[in-house]
C-alpha cells in the first residue's frame, strides 16, 4: 500500500454502554483510534457489483492492517459517519484492510 494514497484522517469509534448519574444506561461512541486512510465513493459498475452482496455499500475505506478494526466500529471522516458492513483483508496477508461502508448510521 502506497503511503501517498492514505491522505484522509479517519477516526474509528466503538459504541459503549455505561451507567449515568441517575442509574440509567447510557450509550455513547468513544474513539478507538485515528489513522491515515483513503476514503473512496463507489460509482458505476463498482457500486453495482458491491450492491450485489451489500445493498447499502456506497464506498470503501482503505487503510494499513490493524487487528482491532472490525464491523462493530464506525468510521468518521470530515464530520460524516460511515457504517462498516465488511472488513476485507486482501489475500489474507495482514498488510492492508478494505472496509465496505455506507454513509450514515444504521440502527
N, C-alpha and C positions, 0 to 999 in steps of 0.2 A: 504494500500500500504506500503510495507516494504521499509524503508529508504535506506537500503543497496543495493537495486536493482537500485536506482537512482544515478548512478555513472558517468553519462555523463553531461557535462556542455553545455547546448543548449541556443543559443541566438535566440529570435524571433524578426523579423523586419517587419515594415509596409512601403508600398510604399507611399511617399508623393510627392506632386507637389508644386513647388514654382516658383517664377519669378527670372530669372538670371539678372545680371547687364545690359545686353543688352535688357531686357524686354521680352525675350523668356521664354517659360515654361520649367522648368527643373524638372525631376523626379529623386528621389533618395530614397534608402532604409535606414530607420532610426531605430535604436534599440528601441524596446519596453520594453523588459525585458530579463533577463538571469536567467535560472532556472536549477535545477538538474532534470535530466530525464533519461529514459532508451531508447536508440535507438537500434532497432532490425530490421534486414533484414528478410523478409518473405521467406520461402523456402518450397518446396514440396507442400503438399496439402493445406497449409495455403495460399500460393501465388495463387494457382489455385482458391480457394474459394474467395479470396479477389478480384481477377480479374473478377469474375462474375458480380460484382457491379461497380468496378472501374478499368478500363482497364490499368491504369498507376500505380496503387499502387504497390510499391516494398518494403515497410517496415512500421513500426509503431514507434511512439514516445509516451511513457507513462510518465505522469507527474501528480503531485498533481493538484487538481482542481483550475482553475483560470477563472474568468468570462471574462477576457479580451483576451483570446485566441480564435481565430476564423479562418476560412478558407481564410480570406483576408490577413493573415500574411504569412510569410515564415519562415522556421527554418534554422539555420546554426549550423553545428557541425563539428569540425576539418576541416574547410575550404570547406566543402561540403554544398551545398544549397539543401533544401528539400521543395518541393511544398506541401502544405497541401490540401488534397482532401476532408477530412471529419473529423469532431471533434465529438467524441462519449463520452458521459457521461454515463458510465455503470450504469444501474439500476436507472439513474437519481437521484443519491444520493449526487452529488456535493462533492465527495471525491477525484476522480481522473478523468483524461482525457486520452483517447486513440486517437491519431491522425493517420489517414491513410495518408501516404506520398509517394512521389516518388522523386527520386534524380534528381536534375536539375530544371530549371525554365521553366514553361510553360507559353507562352505569349498568 
